[in-house]
Amino acid sequence: MSYDQMSTQMTKQAGFIAALDQSGGSTPKALRGYGIDEDAYKSDEEMFALIHAMRARIIKSPAFTSDKVIGAILFERTMDGVIDGTPTADYLWNTGGVVPFLKVDKGLLDGADGVRLMKPMPDLDATLERAKAKGIFGTKMRSVVDAANAAGIAANVAQQFEVGQQILDHGLMPILEPEVTITITDKAAAEVMLRDAILGQLDKMGQQTVMLKLSLPSVPNFYQSLTNHPKVMRVVALSGGYTRDDANTLLGQNSGMIASFSRALAEGLSANQSDTEFDATLAMTVNSVFNASCAG
């Protein structure tokens, strides 16, 4: 199947994107949530092997099907790994019909002007070429908004679109993720500034399209102008610290947005569960997130 078929699936098909892209800094927390404490591994290699096994277990589960999970975001080491002897991206698409994405950011700079920008990515061109050769459809990169600071938010969004254009130039689809921290007191005001900054950048683009990954807004359907925008392939929502139930409830209030949950997707899964228990728990989660993604 081709890039065009992946593009059609991401544009039109009902479902959600699974975020399986915890990086080095967030992996210990993800493993703890899965029932594996730090004393279970003695090196980064052992840690990443455990998280890859967790991700492979999710991907191979009969509950992880393309009729509900239309895409999955991978960490670079996951992309470089294999599932049952098959490279992960190939396994996702050829075995499961799930569109593979790659997390490409290298973490965040210290905060300034109410935002945390992405660290430089000097090796991005090489990473993108490697990703394309491995069958990756698109990428994801995260920066953070911590306050309703117009200058900071403008810089944050400009950086996302600048790097997004670099990704588009390699023939890949960028998911731009300027995450608004859900606990800030001026979240609604920050979202106004963010939406307007994104619309301004979209106006400057040519005929290409991007995807957006945004925090669930304070006002239902606040991002309707983005979900309906001709230069936006899809708007997906991050769970951002909400419980799965709360994230699903909020998502269902936003027409056109679909889920791209990470921690909320893995909620309730444990390394100690039997395959039957694991698959049943994941199936319940997949169904609930799918229904919320279709509810808007």
DRENLUMGU-610469 format. One record per atom (N, C-alpha, C): residue in one letter; y, z, x. Coordinates in pm, whole numbers, padded with zeros to 5 digits, always signed. Layout:
AYZX
...
***
This chain:
M-00119+00000+00084
M+00000+00000+00000
M+00124+00000+00088
S+00234-00048+00032
S+00351-00077+00112
S+00463+00023+00090
Y+00567+00009+00175
Y+00688+00087+00158
Y+00747+00066+00019
D+00742-00058-00031
D+00796-00087-00163
D+00722-00010-00272
Q+00591+00002-00257
Q+00514+00077-00356
Q+00548+00226-00350
M+00566+00277-00228
M+00609+00417-00215
M+00747+00436-00278
S+00835+00340-00255
S+00971+00347-00310
S+00969+00348-00462
T+00886+00265-00520
T+00875+00262-00666
T+00823+00395-00719
Q+00725+00452-00652
Q+00670+00580-00694
Q+00777+00689-00688
M+00854+00692-00579
M+00955+00796-00565
M+01069+00777-00663
T+01095+00654-00705
T+01207+00627-00796
T+01170+00654-00941
K+01049+00618-00980
K+01018+00612-01123
K+00912+00709-01172
Q+00822+00752-01084
Q+00707+00827-01134
Q+00742+00973-01160
A+00690+01027-01269
A+00705+01169-01298
A+00626+01251-01196
G+00676+01370-01166
G+00608+01456-01071
G+00708+01529-00983
F+00657+01586-00874
F+00743+01661-00783
F+00699+01640-00640
I+00782+01687-00546
I+00754+01675-00404
I+00716+01812-00349
A+00602+01821-00285
A+00558+01946-00223
A+00623+01959-00085
A+00683+02073-00057
A+00746+02096+00073
A+00650+02176+00160
L+00582+02106+00251
L+00482+02169+00339
L+00535+02164+00483
D+00662+02199+00500
D+00730+02170+00626
D+00783+02294+00698
Q+00722+02411+00675
Q+00767+02529+00748
Q+00759+02501+00899
S+00867+02536+00969
S+00873+02511+01114
S+00841+02638+01190
G+00863+02635+01322
G+00825+02748+01406
G+00883+02880+01362
G+01012+02878+01323
G+01077+03003+01285
G+01028+03059+01154
S+00989+02973+01060
S+00949+03020+00927
S+00798+03029+00909
T+00723+02983+01008
T+00576+02984+00994
T+00518+03124+00983
P+00559+03223+01065
P+00501+03357+01049
P+00518+03414+00909
K+00634+03391+00849
K+00658+03439+00712
K+00566+03367+00614
A+00551+03236+00632
A+00462+03160+00544
A+00318+03208+00557
L+00276+03236+00679
L+00139+03285+00700
L+00120+03424+00640
R+00222+03510+00653
R+00212+03643+00592
R+00194+03630+00442
G+00270+03540+00381
G+00255+03518+00238
G+00117+03468+00200
Y+00051+03404+00296
Y-00083+03350+00276
Y-00192+03452+00313
G-00149+03572+00357
G-00243+03679+00389
G-00288+03683+00533
I-00214+03614+00622
I-00248+03614+00765
I-00134+03678+00842
D-00158+03796+00898
D-00055+03869+00972
D-00045+03820+01116
E+00064+03863+01184
E+00089+03817+01322
E-00022+03854+01419
D-00094+03963+01392
D-00200+04004+01485
D-00323+03913+01477
A-00320+03815+01388
A-00434+03722+01375
A-00425+03607+01474
Y-00310+03593+01543
Y-00295+03486+01642
Y-00216+03537+01760
K-00243+03476+01877
K-00184+03525+02001
K-00094+03421+02068
S-00079+03305+02009
S+00005+03201+02070
S+00059+03111+01960
D+00160+03032+01997
D+00212+02935+01901
D+00106+02835+01859
E+00022+02795+01955
E-00082+02698+01921
E-00176+02752+01815
E-00217+02878+01830
E-00304+02940+01730
E-00232+02953+01596
M-00103+02988+01601
M-00024+03001+01478
M-00015+02868+01406
F+00015+02761+01480
F+00029+02630+01415
F-00106+02578+01367
A-00212+02614+01434
A-00346+02574+01386
A-00376+02640+01251
L-00335+02765+01236
L-00358+02836+01110
L-00274+02778+00997
I-00148+02745+01025
I-00064+02690+00919
I-00110+02548+00884
H-00160+02474+00984
H-00213+02341+00953
H-00336+02353+00864
A-00420+02452+00891
A-00538+02471+00807
A-00498+02505+00664
M-00392+02585+00649
M-00343+02618+00516
M-00294+02492+00445
R-00214+02412+00515
R-00161+02289+00454
R-00274+02192+00420
A-00371+02179+00510
A-00483+02089+00484
A-00562+02135+00361
R-00576+02267+00345
R-00648+02321+00229
R-00574+02286+00100
I-00441+02294+00104
I-00361+02257-00013
I-00377+02108-00043
I-00360+02025+00060
I-00364+01880+00041
I-00502+01834-00008
K-00609+01896+00040
K-00744+01856+00003
K-00788+01911-00132
S-00712+02006-00186
S-00751+02067-00313
S-00751+01963-00425
P-00847+01969-00516
P-00846+01877-00631
P-00724+01895-00721
A-00653+02007-00704
A-00532+02029-00784
A-00413+01952-00729
F-00423+01906-00604
F-00312+01837-00536
F-00330+01687-00556
T-00289+01638-00673
T-00315+01500-00708
T-00185+01424-00732
S-00188+01294-00708
S-00067+01213-00714
S-00016+01191-00855
D-00093+01228-00957
D-00040+01217-01092
D+00064+01325-01119
K+00069+01427-01031
K+00169+01533-01046
K+00247+01558-00918
V+00181+01546-00803
V+00249+01561-00673
V+00274+01421-00619
I+00399+01374-00628
I+00426+01235-00591
I+00465+01220-00445
G+00498+01332-00378
G+00535+01326-00237
G+00512+01460-00170
A+00511+01459-00037
A+00495+01583+00040
A+00576+01572+00168
I+00649+01680+00200
I+00729+01686+00322
I+00649+01760+00429
L+00637+01699+00545
L+00554+01754+00653
L+00639+01801+00770
F+00592+01903+00838
F+00644+01944+00968
F+00589+01846+01073
E+00660+01830+01183
E+00621+01728+01281
E+00480+01750+01332
R+00444+01874+01358
R+00308+01901+01407
R+00203+01867+01301
T+00241+01882+01174
T+00147+01844+01067
T+00129+01693+01064
M+00238+01620+01081
M+00229+01474+01089
M+00138+01432+01204
D+00149+01503+01316
D+00069+01467+01434
D-00076+01515+01424
G-00105+01598+01325
G-00241+01648+01307
G-00326+01554+01223
V-00448+01596+01199
V-00541+01517+01120
V-00604+01603+01011
I-00649+01536+00906
I-00726+01601+00800
I-00856+01524+00785
D-00964+01591+00812
D-01097+01528+00810
D-01099+01403+00899
G-01034+01413+01013
G-01035+01304+01110
G-00934+01194+01086
T-00857+01204+00978
T-00757+01102+00943
T-00617+01158+00966
P-00527+01082+01030
P-00389+01129+01045
P-00331+01173+00911
T-00255+01284+00913
T-00214+01348+00789
T-00142+01254+00693
A-00045+01175+00743
A+00029+01086+00654
A-00062+00981+00591
D-00155+00928+00669
D-00251+00831+00616
D-00339+00896+00510
Y-00380+01020+00537
Y-00465+01090+00441
Y-00390+01110+00310
L-00264+01154+00319
L-00185+01177+00198
L-00175+01052+00112
W-00140+00940+00174
W-00115+00819+00097
W-00244+00745+00060
N-00330+00724+00157
N-00449+00642+00134
N-00557+00715+00056
T-00565+00846+00073
T-00666+00923+00000
T-00611+00980-00129
G-00487+01029-00124
G-00434+01098-00240
G-00323+01027-00314
G-00268+00917-00259
G-00158+00849-00324
G-00029+00928-00323
V-00014+01021-00226
V+00104+01106-00215
V+00194+01051-00103
V+00322+01031-00133
V+00416+00971-00038
V+00453+01073+00070
P+00436+01037+00200
P+00464+01133+00307
P+00609+01126+00358
F+00671+01243+00372
F+00802+01259+00433
F+00788+01348+00556
L+00888+01344+00644
L+00888+01425+00766
L+01017+01505+00777
K+01006+01634+00798
K+01122+01718+00831
K+01165+01684+00973
V+01294+01648+00990
V+01339+01604+01122
V+01445+01695+01185
D+01505+01786+01108
D+01608+01870+01170
D+01546+01971+01265
K+01629+02018+01359
K+01584+02112+01462
K+01643+02251+01442
G+01680+02283+01320
G+01737+02413+01291
G+01888+02408+01280
L+01949+02525+01272
L+02089+02538+01237
L+02173+02594+01351
L+02296+02548+01358
L+02396+02609+01446
L+02445+02740+01383
D+02514+02821+01461
D+02575+02941+01405
D+02680+02903+01302
G+02705+02992+01209
G+02797+02964+01101
G+02942+02949+01146
A+03013+02857+01081
A+03157+02837+01102
A+03213+02771+00977
D+03330+02813+00933
D+03394+02757+00813
D+03302+02765+00691
G+03224+02871+00683
G+03141+02893+00566
G+03017+02808+00556
V+02982+02737+00665
V+02861+02654+00663
V+02784+02671+00793
R+02657+02631+00789
R+02575+02621+00910
R+02528+02476+00922
L+02584+02407+01020
L+02550+02267+01042
L+02417+02256+01115
M+02363+02135+01118
M+02239+02111+01190
M+02264+02105+01340
K+02167+02153+01415
K+02173+02139+01561
K+02162+01992+01598
P+02213+01955+01716
P+02198+01815+01759
P+02051+01773+01765
M+02027+01645+01742
M+01892+01589+01744
M+01888+01471+01841
P+01893+01499+01971
P+01902+01389+02068
P+01781+01297+02069
D+01666+01347+02024
D+01543+01267+02025
D+01514+01203+01889
L+01613+01201+01800
L+01587+01157+01663
L+01538+01012+01656
D+01600+00923+01732
D+01557+00782+01727
D+01410+00768+01762
A+01366+00836+01867
A+01226+00828+01907
A+01135+00889+01801
T+01179+01001+01741
T+01100+01065+01636
T+01086+00972+01515
L+01194+00905+01480
L+01190+00815+01365
L+01098+00696+01389
E+01100+00642+01509
E+01012+00531+01541
E+00866+00575+01534
R+00839+00695+01584
R+00702+00747+01580
R+00659+00772+01435
A+00751+00827+01357
A+00720+00854+01217
A+00689+00727+01140
K+00770+00625+01163
K+00747+00499+01093
K+00612+00439+01131
A+00577+00449+01259
A+00448+00397+01305
A+00331+00473+01243
K+00355+00599+01205
K+00250+00682+01146
K+00246+00671+00994
G+00328+00585+00936
G+00323+00563+00791
G+00410+00655+00709
I+00507+00722+00773
I+00599+00809+00702
I+00698+00724+00623
F+00726+00763+00499
F+00819+00690+00413
F+00964+00734+00433
G+00983+00865+00449
G+01119+00917+00458
G+01125+01048+00534
T+01244+01105+00538
T+01268+01227+00616
T+01342+01329+00531
K+01348+01451+00585
K+01428+01556+00522
K+01496+01637+00630
M+01622+01677+00604
M+01694+01760+00702
M+01786+01855+00627
R+01788+01979+00673
R+01855+02088+00601
R+01974+02142+00679
S+02083+02160+00607
S+02197+02239+00654
S+02232+02336+00541
V+02327+02426+00563
V+02347+02536+00468
V+02495+02556+00438
V+02523+02585+00311
V+02656+02623+00265
V+02652+02771+00228
D+02736+02851+00294
D+02738+02996+00271
D+02866+03044+00204
A+02959+02953+00177
A+03086+02991+00113
A+03155+02868+00057
A+03242+02890-00041
A+03320+02781-00100
A+03439+02749-00010
N+03408+02687+00102
N+03509+02648+00200
N+03512+02495+00203
A+03622+02438+00155
A+03626+02292+00137
A+03609+02218+00269
A+03675+02265+00374
A+03666+02196+00503
A+03524+02204+00559
G+03464+02321+00550
G+03328+02338+00600
G+03228+02253+00522
I+03242+02251+00390
I+03150+02172+00308
I+03168+02023+00334
A+03291+01979+00353
A+03314+01837+00385
A+03248+01801+00516
A+03256+01889+00617
A+03193+01863+00746
A+03041+01862+00734
N+02989+01953+00653
N+02845+01963+00631
N+02792+01833+00570
V+02858+01788+00463
V+02813+01667+00394
V+02831+01543+00482
A+02942+01539+00556
A+02964+01425+00646
A+02854+01415+00751
Q+02812+01529+00805
Q+02704+01529+00903
Q+02575+01479+00839
Q+02544+01524+00720
Q+02423+01480+00651
Q+02423+01328+00632
F+02534+01272+00589
F+02539+01129+00564
F+02539+01050+00695
E+02602+01103+00799
E+02602+01033+00927
E+02461+01021+00983
V+02388+01131+00981
V+02250+01127+01030
V+02162+01048+00933
G+02194+01060+00804
G+02120+00982+00704
G+02130+00833+00729
Q+02246+00785+00772
Q+02260+00643+00802
Q+02175+00605+00922
Q+02166+00692+01020
Q+02081+00667+01136
Q+01935+00652+01091
I+01895+00733+00996
I+01758+00727+00943
I+01737+00597+00864
L+01834+00563+00781
L+01825+00437+00707
L+01815+00318+00800
D+01885+00323+00913
D+01882+00213+01009
D+01743+00193+01069
H+01658+00295+01060
H+01520+00284+01108
H+01424+00245+00995
G+01479+00215+00878
G+01395+00173+00767
G+01324+00286+00696
L+01377+00407+00706
L+01319+00523+00640
L+01417+00578+00537
M+01366+00651+00439
M+01448+00707+00332
M+01486+00852+00364
P+01615+00882+00380
P+01654+01019+00410
P+01670+01105+00285
I+01613+01226+00290
I+01647+01329+00192
I+01753+01417+00258
L+01874+01415+00203
L+01984+01496+00256
L+01981+01631+00185
E+01980+01739+00264
E+01964+01873+00205
E+02076+01968+00252
P+02193+01964+00188
P+02296+02064+00214
P+02276+02182+00117
E+02195+02279+00157
E+02153+02388+00068
E+02265+02489+00046
V+02294+02520-00079
V+02388+02628-00111
V+02307+02757-00125
T+02343+02858-00048
T+02275+02988-00054
T+02292+03047-00194
I+02181+03082-00257
I+02187+03120-00399
I+02251+03256-00422
T+02265+03338-00318
T+02315+03475-00335
T+02465+03488-00313
I+02535+03382-00276
I+02678+03396-00247
I+02756+03414-00378
T+02866+03490-00369
T+02941+03522-00490
T+03019+03403-00545
D+03051+03307-00459
D+03129+03191-00501
D+03042+03065-00507
K+02918+03082-00549
K+02822+02971-00552
K+02871+02858-00642
A+02919+02887-00760
A+02961+02783-00852
A+03078+02702-00794
A+03172+02770-00731
A+03285+02701-00670
A+03239+02614-00554
A+03144+02666-00476
A+03089+02588-00364
A+03021+02462-00415
E+02954+02472-00529
E+02883+02357-00585
E+02979+02248-00630
V+03096+02287-00681
V+03197+02187-00717
V+03241+02110-00592
M+03270+02183-00486
M+03312+02120-00360
M+03202+02032-00303
L+03077+02080-00312
L+02964+02004-00259
L+02944+01875-00337
R+02942+01885-00468
R+02923+01764-00550
R+03031+01661-00520
D+03155+01705-00515
D+03265+01612-00493
D+03259+01550-00354
A+03218+01630-00254
A+03205+01576-00118
A+03092+01473-00112
I+02982+01498-00181
I+02871+01402-00184
I+02914+01273-00254
L+02982+01285-00366
L+03028+01165-00436
L+03123+01084-00349
G+03207+01152-00272
G+03298+01082-00181
G+03223+01005-00074
Q+03118+01064-00020
Q+03038+00995+00082
Q+02958+00880+00022
L+02907+00898-00099
L+02833+00789-00165
L+02923+00668-00187
D+03050+00694-00219
D+03144+00583-00240
D+03165+00501-00113
K+03145+00563+00004
K+03167+00494+00131
K+03044+00414+00175
M+02929+00440+00111
M+02806+00373+00151
M+02805+00228+00106
G+02720+00149+00172
G+02696+00013+00127
G+02603+00014+00007
Q+02504-00074+00008
Q+02413-00087-00105
Q+02284-00007-00087
Q+02273+00066+00024
Q+02151+00146+00046
Q+02153+00271-00042
T+02037+00333-00052
T+02025+00455-00133
T+01974+00569-00048
V+02002+00691-00094
V+01952+00812-00030
V+01889+00901-00137
M+01820+01005-00092
M+01775+01110-00181
M+01851+01237-00146
L+01860+01327-00243
L+01931+01454-00223
L+01838+01570-00258
K+01845+01676-00178
K+01773+01800-00208
K+01875+01911-00217
L+01890+01969-00336
L+01998+02062-00363
L+01946+02191-00424
S+02021+02299-00402
S+01991+02425-00469
S+02010+02408-00620
L+01933+02481-00697
L+01948+02476-00842
L+02088+02526-00879
P+02163+02448-00959
P+02305+02480-00981
P+02326+02595-01079
S+02445+02656-01068
S+02481+02767-01156
S+02501+02721-01299
V+02547+02596-01316
V+02571+02539-01449
V+02465+02430-01473
P+02386+02440-01581
P+02284+02338-01608
P+02342+02197-01611
N+02268+02105-01552
N+02306+01963-01548
N+02435+01936-01470
F+02472+02029-01384
F+02596+02013-01309
F+02591+01890-01217
Y+02472+01855-01170
Y+02459+01743-01076
Y+02422+01612-01146
Q+02451+01602-01277
Q+02416+01481-01352
Q+02480+01356-01292
S+02601+01370-01239
S+02667+01252-01179
S+02594+01205-01054
L+02515+01292-00993
L+02436+01254-00876
L+02300+01199-00918
T+02236+01263-01016
T+02105+01213-01059
T+02116+01074-01120
N+02232+01043-01178
N+02253+00911-01241
N+02318+00809-01148
H+02349+00848-01025
H+02424+00761-00935
H+02337+00645-00886
P+02388+00524-00884
P+02307+00409-00842
P+02266+00412-00695
K+02333+00492-00612
K+02298+00500-00470
K+02211+00621-00439
V+02162+00689-00543
V+02075+00805-00526
V+01938+00773-00585
M+01837+00766-00500
M+01702+00737-00547
M+01648+00850-00632
R+01669+00974-00588
R+01616+01091-00660
R+01691+01214-00615
V+01711+01309-00706
V+01763+01440-00671
V+01651+01541-00691
V+01619+01613-00585
V+01512+01713-00591
V+01573+01851-00568
A+01507+01952-00619
A+01559+02089-00615
A+01475+02175-00523
L+01540+02258-00443
L+01468+02357-00364
L+01466+02488-00441
S+01366+02571-00414
S+01355+02698-00486
S+01451+02803-00430
G+01481+02795-00300
G+01592+02870-00243
G+01584+03021-00249
G+01466+03078-00271
G+01454+03223-00279
G+01423+03272-00419
Y+01437+03185-00519
Y+01396+03224-00654
Y+01244+03236-00660
T+01193+03322-00747
T+01050+03321-00774
T+01014+03187-00837
R+00886+03157-00835
R+00844+03030-00894
R+00882+03024-01042
D+00860+03131-01116
D+00890+03130-01259
D+01039+03108-01283
D+01123+03177-01206
D+01268+03161-01224
D+01311+03020-01182
A+01256+02970-01072
A+01290+02835-01026
A+01248+02732-01131
N+01131+02749-01188
N+01085+02655-01291
N+01177+02659-01413
T+01218+02780-01454
T+01305+02794-01571
T+01438+02723-01547
L+01497+02747-01429
L+01625+02684-01397
L+01610+02532-01384
L+01501+02487-01322
L+01479+02344-01306
L+01469+02274-01441
G+01402+02338-01535
G+01386+02279-01667
G+01517+02260-01742
Q+01623+02322-01693
Q+01755+02309-01757
Q+01836+02194-01697
N+01779+02123-01601
N+01853+02021-01528
N+01785+01885-01541
S+01838+01804-01630
S+01780+01673-01656
S+01788+01584-01532
G+01677+01520-01499
G+01674+01425-01389
G+01640+01485-01254
M+01647+01617-01239
M+01607+01682-01114
M+01457+01711-01118
I+01392+01697-01002
I+01251+01735-00990
I+01239+01837-00877
A+01128+01905-00872
A+01110+02012-00775
A+01073+01959-00637
S+01117+02033-00536
S+01063+02019-00401
S+01054+02160-00344
F+00954+02234-00393
F+00941+02375-00361
F+00850+02395-00241
S+00880+02499-00163
S+00800+02536-00047
S+00732+02670-00071
R+00810+02779-00053
R+00754+02911-00073
R+00703+02928-00216
A+00778+02878-00314
A+00737+02892-00453
A+00608+02816-00482
L+00583+02708-00407
L+00460+02632-00427
L+00339+02711-00376
A+00358+02783-00265
A+00247+02857-00204
A+00229+02996-00264
E+00318+03036-00353
E+00312+03169-00414
E+00176+03191-00480
G+00110+03301-00444
G-00019+03335-00504
G-00140+03283-00429
L-00118+03196-00331
L-00231+03144-00253
L-00263+03240-00139
S-00392+03253-00106
S-00434+03345-00001
S-00551+03287+00077
A-00549+03315+00208
A-00660+03272+00294
A-00791+03337+00252
N-00782+03452+00184
N-00902+03525+00146
N-00963+03478+00015
Q-00896+03389-00054
Q-00950+03340-00180
Q-01067+03245-00156
S-01163+03249-00247
S-01267+03147-00246
S-01203+03014-00282
D-01273+02905-00254
D-01219+02774-00290
D-01193+02764-00439
T-01280+02823-00518
T-01261+02819-00663
T-01135+02892-00703
E-01113+03011-00646
E-00993+03089-00677
E-00867+03017-00627
F-00875+02964-00506
F-00762+02894-00446
F-00723+02773-00531
D-00821+02691-00566
D-00794+02570-00642
D-00738+02602-00781
A-00790+02711-00842
A-00742+02749-00976
A-00596+02797-00968
T-00564+02873-00864
T-00427+02923-00847
T-00333+02807-00820
L-00373+02716-00731
L-00289+02602-00700
L-00272+02512-00823
A-00377+02493-00900
A-00368+02410-01020
A-00268+02468-01119
M-00268+02600-01135
M-00172+02664-01224
M-00029+02640-01176
T-00010+02652-01043
T+00122+02629-00985
T+00165+02485-01003
V+00077+02391-00966
V+00110+02249-00976
V+00147+02213-01120
N+00070+02263-01215
N+00098+02231-01355
N+00233+02286-01399
S+00264+02410-01356
S+00390+02470-01399
S+00510+02400-01336
V+00499+02362-01209
V+00609+02294-01141
V+00625+02153-01195
F+00513+02087-01222
F+00518+01953-01281
F+00586+01957-01418
N+00547+02052-01500
N+00606+02062-01635
N+00756+02089-01628
A+00797+02176-01532
A+00939+02204-01517
A+01014+02080-01469
S+00949+02001-01382
S+01013+01880-01331
S+01028+01774-01439
C+00944+01780-01540
C+00950+01682-01648
C+01030+01732-01767
A+01071+01860-01764
A+01132+01921-01881
A+01277+01882-01900
G+01345+01850-01790
G+01488+01824-01801
G+01520+01696-01877
***
